[in-house]
Amino acid sequence: MKNLKDLLYKVSLELVIGSTDVDVNQVHFDSRAIQSGDVFIALKGTATDGHQFIEKAVASGARVVILEELPDYQSEEVTYVQVVNAHEALALIAANFYENPSKDLKLIGVTGTNGKTTTTSLLYQLFKKLGYKTGLISTVEILIDGKVIPTKHTTPDPITINNHLASMRDAGVDYCFMEVSSHGIDQERVTGLHFKGGIFTNLTHDHLDYHNSFAEYRDVKKRFFDMLPSQAFALTNRDDKNGEFMLQNTRARKLGYALKTYTDYRAQIIENQFGGLQLKVNNQELWTKMIGEFNAYNVLAIYGCAMELGLDSLEVMEAISQLDGVSGRFQYFTTAAQRITAIVDYAHTPDALKNVLETINAIRTRNEKLITVVGCGGDRDKTKRPVMANIAAALSDQVIFTSDNPRTENPDAILEDMEAGVEPIDFKKTLTVTDRKNAIKTAVQMAQENDIILIAGKGHETYQEINGVRSDFDDRRIVADLLNQLNK
């Protein structure tokens, strides 16, 4: 059990009705999970308001209610704690409940539009390879020194985060690498955590369904660096026009990495092909299995991070050369007979799609066709749909527009939004096949010897969400099965 007074440490209190010297069992923001002696935190969300469930939580045995607005009726057996920001209170209370586990780890946060999953996952691989007990909190999975815990959110809720960090601490983990999303920052999910460093990858068009403008999206990202302490480091991509903006008010040590700008960690691409990248990093040559300019930035970010954490440069470079790529990020294979190459990538923003297509075009001979299969998610930022379609059509020889995760939207309406972005000169290159499996099948049937098929948008995902129902769907498995049929 925990004492309420201890849980409220650092929480800004407006009003307390009842005693804070009470013992409580668990902390929840879902009234359905409340049991006798628990704390219920009423959160205002985009879809529901937790204040509507206070009475239910009290009826289920809540001993304490944390809220922003007092209810008309207050039970004499319950302590009511009024706060300015319940999301912030939840984060601080969760950290206190688990005895601030982030203080006992070297926690590194990675934020930006593209590259968060790759950078955190590569850091996890790197530090594990160098012999450290390591943790990972990413879009794909949560890892505690090799133990896999599935996840659905880029940045989980504060209770989940601190619970996993406590498990890492108890397992003797040295380093934890964590994706930090704009939603997570805006909803205070990382408030109260103690970061040893922060990395900024890049900032491009995304999440404008949630944020009112690109400026707001940028400013929310910046808040992560504003919260870093003076003992931490802030490592930014200085080739990105927003890189310096992120560091304007940070107290952390300011550092940069770049391919085109002179800065602390700099690389030059010597060779870029399907076999990998040959780089010169701070005048030392390095080969990596990863492909493309965007991965050169990722390699620089993990190298710079390792240096700031005090590791040996040559040992780090040797380990980087042995790292595998990340699931669903430029994951490719080539058939033995027809030499058809299939690439599966998570690219779901205009910039990410452009990066992947430009990488393929820089490597290929142009004697083959590049066939791109791409869709856009439903219930998300609609403004990027025509932009992504425009990029796909301009940079491919053939494009098949198809469903991604339509969610609650009409798939055909999403595809109409995409088609509107295609230039007249590229119209003949495009084809629309709503069913995603049939779209991939069509691409495979179109492909000739040495052609390249890019399947973009879902990457590592193993499901497709239509009308609230998730069905098994794995781009990698489907295209592999279809191409294998060609070899029979």
N, C-alpha and C positions, 0 to 999 in steps of 0.2 A: 504493500500500500504506500501511497505518497501523501504528503501533507500539502494541502491547497496553498498554504503560504509559500512553500518552496516552489510550487509550480508557477506562481504568479511573479517570480523574480524577473525584473526588467519589463514587465507588462505595464503599459500606461493605463491606469485605472481612472474611471470617471466617477463611479459610485459603487459601493458595496452594501448590499442588504443581507445581513446575516453574518456568521462567523467565518473567518478565513482559516481558523485553527481547527480544521477538520481533515480527516483522512479519507482519501478517495481511491478507487480501484483502477479504472481505466479512463482514457480520454477519447471521446468520439465526436464527430461532426455529423454523423448519420444517426438519426433518432431510432432507427430500426435496430441498431446494435447496442443500444443502452440497456444496461442491467443495473441492479441495485448497487448504489454507492458510486456510480460513474459520474464523470463530468461531461456535460453536453455543451458543445460550442455551436451557437446558431450563426451560420454563415449566409450572407446574401450572395446568391449566385446569379448567373445570367438566366437560368431557367426556373429555379426555385429559390425561395427565401426560407432559411432554416428557422426563422422566428415563428413561422406558421406551425412548427412541429414541437415547440417548447412544451406545450401542455401534454403531448404524447410522451415526450422524453421524461417529464416529471412523473407521469403515470407509470412509466416503466421502471422508475426507481432512481432517476438522476438525483444526485445529492447536491450538485453544483451546476448552474447554468451561466455560461459566458455569453454575453449578448451586447448588441449596440442599442437596442430599444427595449425598455422595460414593458412587460405585458401588463394588462389591466389588473389581472389577479396574480398575486404572489403567494406561494405556499410558505407557511411558517417553517416547514421542515427543510426548505431548500435555500442555499446561499446563491444570491443573484449578483453577478459581477458585470457591471456595465463598462464597456471599453469603447474607444473611438473607432478602432479597426479590428474586427473579429478575426480577419485573415492573419493579420500580424500577430495577434494574441495567440492564435492556434499554433503558429510557427514557434513562438517563444516557449509556450507551454509544452509543446511536443519535445523541443530540445531539452528543457528542464526535466521532463518526465523520464527521459532516457539518459539523464545526467550528462548532457552535452558531449555526445560521443565524437563529434567532429573535432573537438579539441585534442583528442588522443590519436588522430590520424593526420597524415599530410593530404589534405583534400584539395584537389585542383578542379576548378570549374571551367567548362568550355562553352562559349556562346557564339552566336552568329546565325546566319541563315543556312548556309550549306557547310558540310564538313564536320559538324559536331559529332555525329556517330562515328565517323571514320577516325577522327582525331582521338576521341576518348578510347575507342576500341584498340587502336594501335598503341596508345600509351599503356593500356592494360597488358597487351601482348608483350610490349617491350620490357616493362618492369618485371613481368613474370619470367621472361626469358633471362633476365639479369639476376634472378634468384630472390626477388622480393615477394612477400605476401601482398597480394594486390586485390583491390575491389573495383567494381565498375557499376555505374548507374547510367544506363543509356536507353535509347528508344527500343533497341532490339532485345536487351536482356539486362538483368542485374546479376552480377557475378561476385561471389565472395570466395576468393582464393580457389577458383575452379568450380565451385558449386553454383549451378544455374538456377535463377529464379525468374520466371517469365514476367514481363511488364507490358502495359498498354499505353503508358504516357511517357513523353520525353522527360518531364520533371514530375515525379509522383507527388502526392500530398505530403505535408510536413510530418505527419505521424508515420507514414510508410518510410519516408527518407530516414528519419532518425532511428526507426526500428532497424532498418538495414545497416545503418552506420554503427549502431550498437552491436549488431551481430558481427560486423567486421572487426570492431574493437575487441570483442570477446574472442574472436578467432585469431587475434594477433596480426591483423592486417597493418601493413606499413603505409601504403599509399592507396588513395581512392580517387578515381577519375570520373567526373560527373558531367553529363550534359545539362546545360542550364538554358531553358527555353524562355522566350519572351512572356508566354503565359505564366510560367513558373515565377518569373521575376515580378510580373504585374500582380499576381495573386499571393505574393509574399511567401511562396513555398520555400525559398532559400534563406529567408530572414532568420537570423539567429545562428546560422552555420558559420564555422570558422574556416575560411579558405586560406591556404598557403599560396595560392596563385590563381590567376584567371587568364584565359586565352580567348582572343577574338579572332574568328576565322574570316568573315566577310559579311556584308549586308546587302541583300537584294530583295526584289519584290516577293513578299510572302505575308500571310496572316493578316491581310487588310480586311478580311471579314470580321476579325476580332478587334484590331486596332483601327482607329478612325482615319489614320493617315500614315504615310511612310515616316513622317517626322516623329509621330507618336511612337511608332514601332522602334525607330532608332533610339529615341530618348529612353524607352523602357530598357533596351539592351544596355545602354550606358549606365543605368542605375546599378547594375551588377558590379561594374568597376568602381563606381562611387562608394560602394559599401566595403571594398577591400581594405584591410588594415595596412598600416605603414610597413609592417614586417613581411607583407606578401609581395609577389611580383605580378605585374600586368603585362602580358605579352600580346602585342597587336600586329595584325597584318598591315604593314605600312604601304602596301600597294593598293589597298582598298581606300577609297576616298573618305570613308567613315572611320578608318583606323585611328587616326589622331584624335578625332572627336571623342572616342571612347575613353581616352586617357586624360581628358582635360581637367577633371576634378578629382582624380583618384589620388589617394595617399600612398598607394603601392609604388614599388620601384618600376619605372616605365622602361619597357624594352620593345624591340620590334623585330619582325622577320619579313623578308621580301625576296622577290626574284628580280625586281626592276629598280628598287630603291636602295641606296647605301644605308645599312642599318646594322644592328647587332648580329643578327643571324641571316646570312645571305646565301643564295644558291644560284647556280647557273645550270641550265639543262644542256648537257652535252649530247645525249642521245635519247630519243623517245620512240619506242616501238612496242609491239604486242608482247615482246619478251620482258619488258621492264624499262626502267629509267636509269640513265647514267647521269649523275649530278656531281657538281663541284660545290661542296658545302663549306663555307669559310676556308677556301683553298685546299680542302681535303676531298679527294674523289670518293664517291659513294654510289654503289649500285643497289637498286631496290626492285622487287618483283612488281611493284605498283606502276600504273601507267598514267600518263597525262600530266599536263601542267597543274591541274587542280590537286593532284596527289603530290606534286613537288612541294606545294604549299603545306599540305598535311605533314609531309616528312619534316619540313623545316620547323613546323610548330612543335612536333614531338621532340625533335632534337633540341630546340631552344628550351623547352620545358625541362628536359632531362639535365641540361647544363645548369639551369637555374636551381635545380634540386641537388646539385653538387656531384653528379655522376661523372665518370671518366669519359672523355670525348671518343677515344678510339674504341672502347668497349661498347659504347652506345652505337657508333656507326656500324660496327660489326654485327650487332644484334639487329639493327634496322634492316640490314641487307638480308636477313633471314626471315623477316616478318611476312606473313601472308596477308592478302587483302581482307576486306570486311565483307561478310555475307550480304549479297544483294547490291554491292557497290562495285560497278564495273566488273562484274563476275562473268567470265566468258569461257567458252569451250568451242572447239572446232571439230567437225565430223571428219572421220578418217578418209572416207571415199571422195565426197564432193568438195571437201575443204570449205564447207560453209561455216562461218563463224557466227555464233549467237552470243549476244551481250545482254545481260540483265542488269539494270541500274535503277536506283531509287529516285532518280531525277524527277522531281515533281514541282519544281519552280522554273521560271524562264531561264534564269542564269545557270542553274544546274544542268538543264537540258542542253543549253547552248555549249557549255563546257564539255559535256560528253560528246556531242556531235562534232565539235571542233577538234577534239582529241582524236576521234576516229578518222576524220578527214585528213588530219595531219600525218597519220600513220599509213593509211591505205594507199594503194597504187593508182586508184581511179580507173583501173581496168575492170573493176567489179562494181556491182550496185550496192548501195546502202539503203536498206529497207527499214523504216522506223515504225514501230507500233507504239502509240501513245494515247493516253486519255487524261482527263482531269477529274478530280474528286468532287462529289456533290456536297452541298451544304458548306462549302468553303469559298474562299475568295474567287468571285466570278470574273474579276477584271484580268486575271492572268490567263484565262482560257484562250482568247484569241491570240494573245502574245505567244503562248507556247505553240499553238498551231502554226503561227507564222514562222517561228524559228524552225520547227520540225520540217515544214514544207520547203523552206529556203535552203536548208543544209542537208537534205536527204534526196536520194534519187526517186524514192517512192515512200509515201506515208500512208499508214492505215490508222485512222482515228477510231477509237473504241472506248468502251467503258473502263473506268478505273474502279473506284468505290463510289457508286452513285448515291449511296446512303438513302435519303428520303426523296431525292430529286428524280425527275424523269430523265433517264439516260439520253434519250433522243434530244431533249432540250439542252443538255450539257454539250452534246456534239454539235448542235446548231450554233451555240456560242463559240465553239472552237472554229468551226468552218468559216465563220464571219471574219476571222483574222487572216485567211489565206489570200495572198496576192493573186491577181488574175493570171500572172505568168506561171504560177506554180499550181494552178487549179487542176491541170491534167495529171499531176503527180499524185493526187490525193484520192483516197478511197475511204468510205465509212462502213465499218462493220461493228454493229452495236455489241454483239456478244464477244467478250474478250477472248475466249478460247477459240472461237471461229476466226477472229482477227489474227491470232497467232498462227493458226493453221493456214490461213490465206497467205501470210508472209512466208511460211515454210514452202508452200506450193509454188510461190512466185520465185523463190530463190534458185539461182543457178550456181554452177561451180564457182567457188571463191567469193561468192557474195557474202555480205555482212548483214545480220539482222539485229537491230537494237530494239529491245522491249523495255520501255521506260515507264516510270511512275510508281511501281509497287515494290520493286527490289526484293527485300528480305521478307515481305509480308506473305503469309501463308493462308490468306483468306480474302474473300471479296464480300463487301457489305452492301446489300440491296434491301431497301425498305426495312432497315433495322435488324436484318437477319445476316449473320456471318456464315458463309459457306466455305469449305476448303477450296483454296485456289492458290497455286504456287507457280508463278511465271517460269521459274527455273525448271521445275519438274515437267510442266506441260511442253515447253519448247524442246526439252531433252527427249521426251517420249516421241514427239512428232518427228524430230530429226533422226532418231534411231530407226524409225520405220522406213526412212529413205535408204538406210544401209542394208535393209533386209532383201 
